[in-house]
Amino acid sequence: MRGLDGQTGALFSYLSPEVLVPRDHPLRGIRPLVNGALEKLSPEFDKLYAVGGRASIPPEKLLRALLLQAFYGVRSERQLMEQVTYNMLFRWFIGLSMDAPVWDVTMFTKNRERLLAGDIVVEFLLAVMNDPATRQLLSNEHFSVDGTLIDAWAELAKGSAKRSLVERPAEGSMKSFRRKDGSDDPSCGVGRNAERDFHGEKRSNETHASTTDPDARLYRKSKGQPSRLCYMGHLLIENRHGLIVDVRTTHATGRAEREAAEVMIGKVSGGGRVTLGSDKAYDAAEHVAALRAIGVTPHVAQNLSGRRSAIDGRTTRHPGYAVSQRIRKRIEEPFGWIKAAAGLRKTRHRGLARVGWVVALTATACIWCGCPSCLGVPRDQAGWPSAARQMANCRDGTLGRRVHRHARSRPHPV
């Protein structure tokens, strides 16, 4: 017998979101770890809020919602609030009941700014790293470092509507990149999309700045690549399981990678003897000397293209050098997850402090997606193999096959 297509306008349900979430879902293993880290941050939260007054969004719920935004690549806070409205999984993870009202998106972003001012994300990352389930997986002797470019939210801000979508990013970055003294040639026409001929004009970060994001820097990745407005993100991973132990965001400059590496490895080494693997961009005599001065063995890839490398046979003859050069490539996996799955190939924020905060929070989310053992789920629990496979799929850009199928059904703006 064919069932009738009856429309149910109202429905009473006595099921809680806890019952509706499958037992082997990856978020079930992540949620206790998140709650444990947030509990350690409770004293820091108390410092950011007044004793009396109107209650704000609980910072614990706000950070859980932002983690979901990273896990599922939700492109904006407005879309995130829309998802929380009807997504029972999101409500369960955040800690909202089925009939709890969802926050206004403006109120949500204002409360996020309070956490930005308190630098909570750094304490959050430290709490995750100090968790026993994570700390037992970390190596304290061998590390790898690398940097990547994150496109700034300044490219399309002043692009011309008359050009194709393929040409808009380059045009947008050039039209918003103006002289600091305001002596640019006047534009032809009026309005935000006025035409302007900038061809043949020499531009640099010393004389020009973006009018939409002054902290963004014009940078070219390599010869033959276009220059674009961007930031530079840096990751430091340990070589045992490839987990992130530190993250930084800086201006995009030629020395930023080496300077950030020296700061990060100096912070985690604790004065002990450690190794640091990196690519050819770090093969500079000044950088190698700085690492050796703080007790770090530089396992830097040799750059022999028309120059003399700062790394000689005293370092390359050891078997550990070859191991570091092989293991250091694991750092591309968290970079790929952060930029592809979490959607940070192009940042949605402006300003170095705000972009760095979001990058650090996304890197913290990547720690839980990077290694199934961090879940702390007993292997004899029903559904463990399925959960392990789902978490392993994070390295390919998803939070699990079943979760990804659900994510495909999300409405996206054109």
C-alpha positions as MATLAB code, in Angstrom:
seq = 'MRGLDGQTGALFSYLSPEVLVPRDHPLRGIRPLVNGALEKLSPEFDKLYAVGGRASIPPEKLLRALLLQAFYGVRSERQLMEQVTYNMLFRWFIGLSMDAPVWDVTMFTKNRERLLAGDIVVEFLLAVMNDPATRQLLSNEHFSVDGTLIDAWAELAKGSAKRSLVERPAEGSMKSFRRKDGSDDPSCGVGRNAERDFHGEKRSNETHASTTDPDARLYRKSKGQPSRLCYMGHLLIENRHGLIVDVRTTHATGRAEREAAEVMIGKVSGGGRVTLGSDKAYDAAEHVAALRAIGVTPHVAQNLSGRRSAIDGRTTRHPGYAVSQRIRKRIEEPFGWIKAAAGLRKTRHRGLARVGWVVALTATACIWCGCPSCLGVPRDQAGWPSAARQMANCRDGTLGRRVHRHARSRPHPV';
ca = [
       0.000    0.000    0.000;
       1.309    3.393   -0.954;
       1.787    5.798    1.914;
       0.055    9.160    1.843;
       2.082   12.334    1.464;
       0.681   13.950    4.566;
       2.181   17.235    5.739;
       2.743   17.432    9.486;
       2.511   21.044   10.583;
       3.113   20.486   14.294;
       4.696   17.597   16.144;
       5.335   16.859   19.811;
       8.500   14.862   20.452;
       9.925   13.528   23.700;
      13.334   12.668   22.229;
      16.400   14.671   23.177;
      19.184   15.555   20.695;
      21.427   13.151   22.637;
      19.281   10.202   21.489;
      19.205   11.335   17.863;
      22.996   11.518   17.428;
      24.419    8.129   16.318;
      26.622    6.352   18.841;
      29.576    6.123   16.429;
      29.466    9.746   15.273;
      32.921   11.422   15.366;
      31.602   14.414   17.310;
      30.722   12.133   20.244;
      34.411   11.540   20.825;
      35.365   15.166   20.277;
      32.751   16.733   22.555;
      34.169   15.456   25.905;
      37.621   16.710   24.948;
      36.217   20.114   24.024;
      34.270   20.312   27.293;
      37.385   19.375   29.263;
      39.420   22.131   27.621;
      36.651   24.695   28.128;
      36.346   23.775   31.783;
      40.005   24.643   32.284;
      39.356   28.059   30.709;
      36.554   28.984   33.114;
      38.806   31.269   35.238;
      39.928   33.079   32.085;
      36.315   33.572   31.025;
      35.477   35.109   34.397;
      38.074   37.836   33.806;
      36.359   38.965   30.595;
      32.844   39.508   31.969;
      31.334   41.814   34.598;
      29.810   40.413   37.768;
      26.388   41.925   37.147;
      24.311   43.002   34.168;
      22.557   41.203   31.350;
      23.807   37.706   30.607;
      25.727   37.301   27.359;
      26.158   34.271   25.140;
      28.015   31.675   27.244;
      31.596   31.646   25.951;
      31.643   27.852   26.052;
      28.682   27.651   23.685;
      30.186   30.328   21.458;
      33.463   28.433   21.057;
      31.642   25.144   20.390;
      29.671   26.879   17.634;
      32.853   28.295   16.103;
      34.408   24.827   16.164;
      31.425   23.520   14.216;
      31.962   26.299   11.702;
      35.502   24.989   11.173;
      34.521   21.293   11.168;
      31.864   21.752    8.493;
      33.323   24.693    6.554;
      30.336   26.985    7.181;
      31.179   30.123    5.275;
      29.805   32.799    7.606;
      28.362   33.361   11.052;
      25.013   34.115    9.453;
      24.948   30.699    7.799;
      26.111   29.164   11.061;
      23.158   30.625   12.965;
      20.854   29.344   10.224;
      22.326   25.856   10.598;
      21.957   25.907   14.376;
      18.275   26.794   13.965;
      17.292   23.482   12.360;
      20.313   21.177   12.710;
      19.829   18.890   15.718;
      23.441   17.703   15.618;
      24.662   21.282   15.910;
      22.301   21.973   18.809;
      23.482   18.870   20.652;
      27.180   19.715   20.225;
      26.721   23.348   21.308;
      24.487   22.423   24.261;
      21.176   23.952   23.141;
      17.835   22.291   23.698;
      15.443   21.651   20.837;
      13.297   24.707   21.588;
      16.072   27.077   22.735;
      16.156   30.322   20.719;
      19.151   30.880   18.441;
      21.233   34.006   18.902;
      21.123   36.951   16.551;
      24.133   36.955   14.234;
      25.144   40.491   15.247;
      25.026   39.546   18.917;
      27.073   36.432   18.127;
      29.854   38.369   16.371;
      29.970   41.022   19.118;
      30.482   38.340   21.754;
      33.184   36.765   19.600;
      35.061   40.073   19.651;
      35.182   39.879   23.445;
      37.011   36.552   23.220;
      39.340   38.068   20.634;
      40.276   40.859   23.045;
      41.018   38.309   25.780;
      43.238   36.158   23.524;
      41.212   33.139   24.595;
      42.069   31.074   21.533;
      45.727   30.806   22.591;
      44.691   29.496   26.010;
      42.254   27.156   24.274;
      45.047   25.687   22.139;
      47.259   25.231   25.213;
      44.422   23.510   27.081;
      43.984   21.089   24.180;
      47.719   20.331   24.038;
      47.888   19.739   27.803;
      44.994   17.291   27.754;
      46.266   13.812   28.737;
      44.633   12.237   25.686;
      46.605   14.562   23.413;
      49.813   15.036   25.374;
      50.691   11.332   25.320;
      50.766   11.476   21.517;
      53.216   14.370   21.244;
      56.929   14.213   20.592;
      59.132   16.694   22.440;
      62.263   16.169   20.341;
      61.424   16.336   16.643;
      59.352   19.028   14.906;
      58.560   20.419   11.461;
      57.578   23.927   10.386;
      56.136   25.540    7.288;
      54.113   28.525    6.163;
      51.282   29.149    3.723;
      49.580   32.138    2.150;
      46.014   33.033    3.146;
      44.263   35.362    0.727;
      43.018   38.535    2.355;
      39.393   39.697    2.174;
      40.486   42.679    0.105;
      40.560   41.290   -3.398;
      36.906   41.463   -4.392;
      36.013   44.497   -2.298;
      36.533   46.985   -5.100;
      36.467   44.793   -8.175;
      34.795   45.965  -11.359;
      31.404   44.467  -12.127;
      32.110   44.783  -15.860;
      34.859   42.136  -15.777;
      34.429   38.373  -15.692;
      34.527   36.386  -12.455;
      37.934   35.009  -13.401;
      39.418   38.499  -13.770;
      37.801   40.061  -10.716;
      40.188   38.846   -7.973;
      43.292   40.327   -9.596;
      41.527   43.527  -10.569;
      39.970   43.882   -7.131;
      43.298   43.599   -5.335;
      44.888   46.157   -7.631;
      42.064   48.688   -7.410;
      42.041   48.593   -3.604;
      45.837   48.867   -3.413;
      46.381   52.631   -3.352;
      49.226   55.017   -2.560;
      49.582   55.824    1.108;
      49.957   59.548    0.377;
      46.771   59.620   -1.698;
      48.470   60.783   -4.894;
      46.853   58.157   -7.156;
      45.543   59.167  -10.548;
      41.826   59.962  -10.460;
      39.493   57.194  -11.523;
      37.402   57.410  -14.661;
      33.743   57.518  -13.718;
      31.961   57.573  -10.391;
      30.866   55.005   -7.848;
      32.565   52.036   -6.258;
      33.205   50.315   -9.605;
      34.870   53.243  -11.349;
      37.508   52.260  -13.903;
      41.152   53.055  -13.269;
      44.233   52.399  -15.411;
      47.051   51.183  -13.143;
      49.093   49.334  -15.795;
      52.773   50.247  -15.891;
      52.665   51.678  -12.385;
      55.213   50.311   -9.910;
      53.662   49.222   -6.624;
      55.150   47.988   -3.367;
      54.169   47.619    0.263;
      56.388   50.565    1.178;
      54.447   53.061   -0.929;
      50.996   51.433   -1.243;
      48.410   49.889    1.077;
      45.013   48.279    0.698;
      42.079   50.567    1.443;
      39.895   47.642    2.526;
      42.412   45.759    4.698;
      45.502   47.826    5.571;
      47.129   44.836    7.320;
      47.195   42.774    4.113;
      50.454   42.735    2.168;
      51.132   42.340   -1.520;
      53.172   39.162   -1.892;
      54.261   36.801   -4.648;
      54.766   33.157   -3.759;
      57.392   32.435   -6.413;
      58.602   33.478   -9.833;
      55.893   33.273  -12.444;
      53.134   33.563   -9.827;
      50.871   36.623   -9.532;
      51.187   39.026   -6.624;
      48.163   39.144   -4.363;
      47.068   40.638   -1.072;
      47.420   38.030    1.636;
      48.529   37.019    5.109;
      50.961   34.270    6.033;
      50.015   31.422    8.376;
      52.643   29.294   10.118;
      52.316   25.856   11.690;
      54.662   23.902   13.929;
      53.931   20.167   14.168;
      55.551   17.339   16.077;
      56.847   14.482   13.958;
      55.382   11.512   15.841;
      51.734   11.937   14.845;
      51.833   15.200   12.884;
      49.785   17.140   15.458;
      49.901   20.927   15.591;
      51.728   22.308   18.626;
      51.833   26.006   17.688;
      50.311   28.362   15.129;
      51.061   31.950   14.158;
      49.737   34.457   11.636;
      51.948   37.274   10.367;
      52.252   39.818    7.599;
      53.336   38.259    4.306;
      57.029   39.144    3.985;
      60.138   37.381    2.744;
      61.475   36.840    6.271;
      58.193   36.014    8.017;
      58.540   32.229    7.731;
      61.999   32.102    9.281;
      61.208   34.611   12.033;
      58.010   32.783   13.017;
      59.855   29.443   13.035;
      62.485   30.773   15.438;
      59.823   32.084   17.820;
      57.699   28.922   17.769;
      60.512   26.394   18.164;
      62.102   28.481   20.906;
      58.836   28.375   22.816;
      58.353   24.584   22.709;
      61.967   23.432   22.965;
      62.331   24.483   26.595;
      66.105   24.726   26.257;
      66.447   21.048   25.286;
      68.046   19.623   22.172;
      65.466   19.276   19.387;
      65.394   19.008   15.595;
      63.399   21.164   13.197;
      62.610   20.048    9.652;
      61.727   22.612    6.987;
      61.862   23.215    3.240;
      64.279   25.195    1.060;
      62.721   28.549    1.945;
      64.382   28.263    5.368;
      67.882   27.657    3.946;
      69.441   30.950    5.038;
      72.718   31.272    6.948;
      71.282   33.761    9.440;
      68.293   31.517   10.209;
      70.414   28.360   10.560;
      72.788   30.164   12.915;
      69.876   31.456   15.023;
      68.471   27.932   15.408;
      71.797   26.473   16.444;
      72.246   29.267   18.980;
      69.108   28.145   20.850;
      69.977   24.432   20.747;
      67.905   23.455   17.703;
      69.376   21.188   15.027;
      68.227   22.637   11.663;
      67.107   19.815    9.377;
      66.548   22.277    6.540;
      66.267   21.141    2.928;
      69.306   22.268    0.939;
      68.756   24.979   -1.660;
      71.457   24.390   -4.275;
      69.895   26.287   -7.180;
      72.735   28.649   -8.117;
      73.840   29.241   -4.534;
      75.629   27.656   -1.607;
      73.487   25.983    1.030;
      73.820   26.867    4.712;
      73.407   23.138    5.492;
      76.520   21.018    4.893;
      77.570   17.409    5.393;
      77.819   17.787    9.163;
      74.021   17.763    9.222;
      73.046   15.763    6.133;
      75.269   12.763    6.966;
      73.087   11.715    9.888;
      70.160    9.322    9.211;
      67.857   11.584   11.230;
      68.180   14.292    8.594;
      66.643   12.071    5.912;
      63.880   11.031    8.320;
      63.038   14.671    9.100;
      62.922   15.526    5.402;
      60.458   12.702    4.817;
      58.260   13.384    7.846;
      58.124   17.170    7.415;
      55.817   16.749    4.419;
      53.040   15.746    6.832;
      52.574   19.425    7.592;
      50.809   19.801    4.251;
      47.937   17.684    5.612;
      46.766   20.181    8.285;
      47.363   23.016    5.833;
      45.144   21.233    3.310;
      42.397   20.663    5.901;
      42.498   24.258    7.141;
      42.325   25.748    3.640;
      40.031   23.254    1.882;
      37.710   21.694    4.467;
      37.566   24.597    6.929;
      37.409   27.170    4.116;
      40.376   29.355    5.087;
      41.990   29.470    1.673;
      40.592   32.992    1.683;
      39.886   34.587    5.030;
      36.472   36.085    5.789;
      37.882   38.627    8.238;
      39.977   41.761    8.085;
      42.881   42.806   10.271;
      45.869   40.783   11.434;
      44.544   40.204   14.960;
      41.154   38.932   13.793;
      42.590   36.759   11.016;
      45.174   35.290   13.400;
      42.461   34.483   15.939;
      40.404   32.573   13.383;
      43.451   30.713   12.027;
      44.439   29.630   15.547;
      40.908   28.413   16.335;
      40.745   26.484   13.054;
      44.135   24.907   13.775;
      42.808   23.828   17.177;
      39.850   22.156   15.442;
      42.294   20.446   13.083;
      44.064   18.781   16.033;
      40.955   16.720   16.823;
      40.444   15.857   13.161;
      44.078   14.932   12.609;
      44.391   11.814   14.755;
      41.595    9.333   15.653;
      43.394    8.380   18.873;
      42.698   11.875   20.207;
      39.044   10.881   20.468;
      39.734    8.822   23.548;
      37.062    6.297   22.493;
      37.781    2.716   23.631;
      38.475    0.448   20.690;
      36.035   -2.169   21.976;
      33.159    0.305   21.878;
      30.541   -0.427   19.252;
      31.063    1.676   16.183;
      34.774    2.412   16.766;
      35.946    1.258   13.303;
      33.354    3.462   11.628;
      34.351    6.459   13.752;
      38.032    5.857   13.042;
      37.413    5.761    9.302;
      35.350    8.941    9.485;
      38.053   10.800   11.380;
      40.700    9.511    8.960;
      38.701   11.054    6.132;
      39.392   14.460    7.692;
      42.821   14.377    6.079;
      41.069   14.285    2.705;
      38.941   17.316    3.521;
      35.844   15.913    5.231;
      34.696   15.125    8.743;
      33.445   11.706    7.670;
      31.576   10.233    4.729;
      28.214   10.365    6.431;
      28.831   13.828    7.834;
      30.007   15.069    4.443;
      26.865   13.771    2.770;
      24.878   15.812    5.257;
      27.057   18.852    4.586;
      26.310   18.639    0.859;
      22.655   19.298    1.572;
      23.395   22.708    3.077;
      22.128   25.643    1.044;
      24.909   27.845   -0.259;
      24.509   31.345   -1.623;
      25.460   31.872   -5.231;
];
